[in-house]
Amino acid sequence: MSLTPRERVLATINHEVPDRVPIVMGVSNATGIKMKPYRELKQLIGVKADDNYIYQWPELGTAEIDEETMKRLRVDVRGVLDVEASENLERNRTRDPHSPYISSWGTGQKEIEPGVWFPGVHPLAKATTIEAIENYPWPDMSDPTRVAHVKAQAQQLADENQHAIMATPWLLFPFERAFGLQGMDNFLTNLALHPDFAKALLKNNADLCKTMMGSFLHEIGDNIDIIKIGDDLGTQESLLMSPKMYREILKPIHADLIAYTKERTNAKVLFHTDGDVQPLIDDFVEIGIDILNPIQTSAGKMADLEGLKKRFGKKMVFCGGIDTHKVLPHGSPDDVRQEVRRVINALGPDGGFMVSSVHTVMNDVPAENILAMVDAVEEFGHYPLGK
């Protein structure tokens, strides 16, 4: 029996077997498509739609996918996003061309070549003291303009009752906010050399994230199926910190944010983290993470999909798995097709898997390969698998 997209996702995230593996694309920066491949995709499928950016943030470079394209991609989820405070949006719209984009946190992106922006403004780069944290001009995360649109947008999706609703507020990543404020190298050094400062900065960031989460969930109400949070914790070969340091410093912060979230919503928590985080998955289960994204198959032990499924498949829903390191950018459409088949056969048995690219589809991915990915889900993703 064919399910609606929302029914398909709800079955999957509740560890039930749906009619086919759901597709998650274009609903956050972690599951999105950059503007260049989006334009090429629209041209390929004959869609004439405006070029818009998620979070109203052109420098981020991730496209807001139009509804006609979402339907062609067979995406089963629709996103509800926050935006920066209106004052900050206006300041960035009217700033001098090619000057840095500065967020409400004071962090920013610099244009490293025409139209290409990269994080390069770190206002607390040299800070190592509690006093520096106390004196910093922190953003007002309760500013109502950040979430003024959320209630109406979510209600419309709920009334249509066709697609699962995934809330993707942007700034709820305490560890990554520390990277933005200090630069990755500086903050990782401070974790080791100035742990009291690093812990205080993380707690401050987490408190601001909780404020934003509270405002967002108050507006969206019960019209939500999944909420995304996260922090990038891994590299291609290992973790950014030892498991011991994660458990002592970051795990309590993540646990507190997740508990705060689950007190206010019945939505499943999707946690995004790149890299080889296999040693922490038991910890993720313990603190209440329901869905893990993006399953970076090119990174260390995360490549062992059968092992992940066997060990964690009854405890954790997996979302992602389609390689953006080699297969999507450099493979042929048939290579993509076979990779989707392989990943579905490894992670899809008995449900508990949603297909997505490993992080955002970048500029080097041909539009033909995006279609090959979603069409392969239609070909190989119906249950029972392998039939």
C-alpha positions in Angstrom: 0.0 0.0 0.0 1.4 3.4 -1.0 1.8 5.9 1.9 1.8 9.6 1.9 5.3 11.2 2.2 4.5 12.1 5.9 3.2 8.6 6.7 6.4 7.2 5.1 8.7 9.3 7.3 6.7 8.7 10.5 6.9 5.0 9.9 10.6 5.2 9.4 11.5 7.4 12.4 9.4 5.1 14.6 11.4 2.0 13.4 8.5 0.7 11.3 8.8 -0.5 7.7 7.4 2.0 5.2 6.5 1.4 1.6 9.9 2.8 0.5 12.9 4.5 1.9 12.2 8.2 2.4 14.2 11.0 0.7 15.4 14.0 2.7 16.9 16.9 0.6 16.7 20.6 0.5 15.3 21.2 4.0 18.4 22.5 5.8 22.0 23.5 5.1 23.1 20.0 6.0 20.8 18.4 3.5 20.7 21.1 0.9 21.9 21.9 -2.6 24.2 24.8 -3.5 22.9 27.4 -6.0 25.0 26.3 -9.0 23.8 22.7 -9.1 20.3 23.9 -8.2 20.3 26.1 -11.3 21.6 23.3 -13.4 19.0 20.9 -12.0 16.2 23.4 -12.8 17.4 23.7 -16.4 17.7 19.9 -16.7 14.1 19.2 -15.6 12.6 22.3 -17.2 11.6 24.2 -14.1 11.4 28.0 -14.2 11.6 29.2 -10.6 13.4 32.1 -8.9 16.8 31.7 -7.3 16.3 32.1 -3.5 18.5 31.2 -0.6 17.7 29.4 2.6 17.8 31.6 5.8 17.7 34.6 3.4 21.5 34.2 3.5 23.1 34.4 0.0 26.6 34.2 1.3 25.8 30.7 2.7 25.2 29.7 -0.9 22.6 27.1 -0.3 19.4 27.2 -2.4 15.9 27.3 -1.2 14.4 24.6 -3.4 11.1 25.4 -5.1 8.2 23.1 -4.7 8.1 21.8 -8.3 11.7 20.7 -8.0 11.1 19.2 -4.6 8.3 17.1 -6.0 10.5 15.9 -8.9 13.2 14.9 -6.4 10.5 12.9 -4.5 11.5 14.6 -1.2 9.3 13.4 1.6 10.1 16.2 4.1 9.5 20.0 4.1 11.5 22.3 6.2 10.6 25.2 8.5 13.6 27.5 9.2 14.4 30.5 11.3 16.1 33.7 10.0 18.5 36.2 11.5 17.0 39.1 13.4 15.5 41.7 11.0 18.0 44.3 12.0 20.9 42.1 11.1 19.2 41.0 7.8 18.8 44.6 6.8 22.3 45.6 7.8 23.8 42.8 5.6 21.5 43.6 2.7 22.7 47.2 2.7 26.4 46.7 3.5 29.1 47.6 1.0 29.4 45.1 -1.8 32.1 42.4 -1.2 32.5 43.4 2.4 32.3 40.6 5.0 28.9 39.2 6.1 28.6 39.6 9.8 26.1 37.5 11.7 24.3 38.6 14.9 26.9 36.7 16.8 29.6 38.9 15.4 31.1 36.1 13.4 31.4 36.4 9.7 32.3 35.3 6.2 34.8 36.9 3.9 34.6 36.7 0.1 37.7 34.7 -0.9 36.9 34.9 -4.6 34.0 36.4 -6.5 30.8 35.0 -5.1 32.5 32.5 -2.8 32.4 33.1 0.9 34.3 31.4 3.7 34.2 31.8 7.5 37.0 34.3 8.3 35.8 36.7 11.0 36.4 35.4 14.5 35.8 38.2 17.1 37.0 36.3 20.1 40.1 34.7 18.4 42.5 35.8 21.1 40.2 35.5 24.1 41.1 33.1 27.0 39.4 34.6 30.0 35.9 34.5 31.6 36.0 38.4 31.5 36.1 38.3 27.7 33.0 36.2 27.7 31.2 38.5 30.2 32.1 41.6 28.2 31.2 40.3 24.7 28.0 41.8 23.0 26.0 38.6 22.7 23.0 38.4 20.4 19.4 38.6 21.5 18.2 35.1 20.6 14.7 35.9 21.8 14.2 38.6 19.2 10.7 37.7 17.8 11.7 38.7 14.2 13.8 35.5 14.1 10.7 33.3 14.2 7.8 35.6 13.2 7.0 33.5 10.1 7.3 30.1 11.7 3.8 29.5 13.0 2.0 30.3 9.8 4.5 28.3 7.6 4.2 25.2 9.8 0.5 25.5 10.1 0.1 25.5 6.3 2.2 22.4 6.0 0.3 20.7 8.8 -3.0 21.6 7.2 -1.8 20.0 3.9 -0.8 16.9 5.8 1.3 15.6 3.0 4.9 15.9 4.0 6.8 15.4 7.3 7.8 18.7 8.9 11.5 19.1 9.8 12.4 22.2 11.9 15.9 23.4 11.1 16.8 26.4 13.2 20.2 27.4 12.0 22.3 28.5 15.0 21.8 25.6 17.5 25.3 24.2 17.4 27.2 25.3 20.6 30.6 23.7 19.6 30.5 25.2 16.1 29.5 28.6 17.4 32.7 28.5 19.5 34.6 27.7 16.3 33.0 30.7 14.7 33.9 33.0 17.6 37.5 31.9 18.0 38.5 29.9 14.9 38.7 26.1 15.1 42.4 25.9 15.9 42.2 28.5 18.7 39.2 26.9 20.4 40.5 23.4 20.2 43.8 24.7 21.8 41.8 26.4 24.5 40.0 23.2 25.3 43.3 21.8 26.3 45.1 24.8 27.7 42.3 27.0 29.1 39.5 24.4 29.9 37.6 26.7 32.3 37.4 29.4 29.6 36.4 26.8 26.9 33.7 25.3 29.1 32.3 28.7 30.0 32.1 29.7 26.3 30.3 26.5 25.4 27.8 26.9 28.3 27.2 30.5 27.2 26.6 29.4 23.6 24.4 26.6 24.7 22.2 28.9 26.8 21.7 31.2 23.8 20.9 28.2 21.7 18.3 27.1 24.3 16.7 30.5 24.2 16.4 30.3 20.5 15.1 26.7 20.7 12.4 27.8 23.2 11.2 30.6 21.0 11.2 28.4 17.9 9.3 25.6 19.5 6.8 27.9 21.1 5.9 29.3 17.6 5.8 26.0 15.8 3.7 24.2 18.4 2.7 20.6 17.7 3.3 21.0 14.0 6.6 19.3 13.8 7.9 15.8 13.2 11.7 16.2 13.4 13.9 18.9 14.8 17.5 19.2 13.7 20.4 20.2 16.0 24.1 19.1 16.0 27.8 19.9 16.1 30.5 18.6 13.8 32.6 16.3 15.9 34.6 14.2 13.5 37.2 14.3 10.7 37.8 11.8 7.9 39.8 9.5 10.2 38.9 10.3 13.8 37.2 12.6 16.3 38.1 16.2 16.8 38.6 15.4 20.5 39.0 12.2 22.5 35.9 10.3 23.6 36.9 11.1 27.1 37.0 14.8 26.5 33.7 14.6 24.6 32.1 12.8 27.6 33.4 15.3 30.1 32.8 18.6 28.3 30.5 18.4 25.4 28.2 15.5 26.1 26.6 17.2 29.1 25.9 20.3 27.0 24.3 18.2 24.2 22.3 16.2 26.8 21.0 19.3 28.4 20.0 20.9 25.0 18.2 17.7 24.0 16.4 17.3 27.3 15.3 21.0 27.0 14.1 20.3 23.5 12.2 17.1 24.4 10.5 18.8 27.3 8.9 21.1 24.7 8.1 18.8 21.7 7.4 15.2 20.8 9.4 15.6 17.6 12.3 13.3 17.0 15.7 14.8 17.4 18.0 14.7 14.4 21.6 15.3 15.2 24.0 16.4 12.5 27.7 15.6 12.8 30.2 15.0 10.0 33.2 12.7 10.2 34.0 9.4 11.9 31.9 9.6 15.0 31.3 5.8 15.4 32.9 5.8 18.9 30.3 8.2 20.2 27.1 6.6 18.8 26.3 4.8 22.1 26.6 8.2 23.8 24.3 9.7 21.2 21.7 7.0 22.0 22.1 7.6 25.7 21.4 11.4 25.5 18.3 10.9 23.4 19.3 11.4 19.8 16.8 9.7 17.6 18.2 10.3 14.1 21.9 10.5 13.1 22.9 12.5 10.0 24.8 12.4 7.6 26.5 9.0 7.9 29.7 10.1 6.2 30.6 6.8 4.4 34.1 8.1 3.4 35.1 8.6 7.1 36.8 5.9 9.0 34.5 3.4 10.8 31.4 5.1 9.4 32.2 3.2 6.1 31.1 0.0 7.8 27.4 0.4 7.1 26.5 -3.2 7.8 28.3 -2.9 11.2 26.5 0.3 12.0 23.1 -1.2 11.1 23.8 -4.4 13.1 25.0 -2.6 16.2 22.8 0.5 16.3 19.9 -0.1 13.8 17.3 -0.8 16.5 18.4 2.3 18.6 19.0 4.9 15.9 17.5 6.0 12.6 20.1 6.8 10.0 19.8 9.7 7.5 22.2 10.3 4.7 24.8 7.9 3.4 25.2 9.0 -0.2 28.8 10.0 -0.7 29.6 13.6 -1.7 33.3 13.1 -1.6 33.8 10.9 -4.7 30.6 9.3 -5.9 28.2 12.2 -6.4 30.7 14.7 -7.8 32.9 12.3 -9.8 30.9 9.2 -10.5 28.7 8.5 -13.5 24.9 8.4 -13.1 25.2 4.6 -13.0 27.9 4.8 -10.4 25.5 6.9 -8.3 22.7 4.5 -9.0 24.7 1.5 -7.7 26.0 3.4 -4.7 22.4 4.2 -3.7 21.5 0.6 -4.1 24.4 -0.5 -1.9 23.7 2.0 0.9 19.9 1.1 0.9 20.7 -2.6 1.1 23.0 -2.0 4.0 21.1 0.5 6.1 17.5 0.0 4.9 16.4 -3.5 6.0 13.5 -3.3 8.5 13.2 0.4 8.1 15.1 3.0 10.1 16.8 4.7 7.1 16.3 7.9 5.1 18.3 8.7 2.0 20.2 12.0 1.8 23.5 13.2 0.4 26.3 13.3 2.9 26.0 17.0 3.7 25.1 19.7 1.1 25.3 18.9 -2.6 28.2 21.1 -3.6 29.1 22.9 -6.8 31.0 20.0 -8.3 28.0 17.7 -8.4 26.4 17.3 -11.9 22.6 17.8 -12.0 22.3 14.4 -13.7 23.8 12.7 -10.6 21.2 14.4 -8.3 18.5 12.9 -10.4 20.3 9.5 -10.5 20.3 9.5 -6.7 16.6 10.1 -6.2 15.5 7.9 -9.1 17.6 5.1 -7.7 15.7 5.3 -4.5 12.5 4.9 -6.4 14.1 1.9 -8.2 15.7 0.1 -5.3 14.1 1.6 -2.2 10.7 -0.1 -2.1 10.0 -2.7 0.5 10.6 -5.5 0.7 14.1 -4.5 -0.4 15.8 -6.5 -3.1 12.6 -7.6 -4.8 
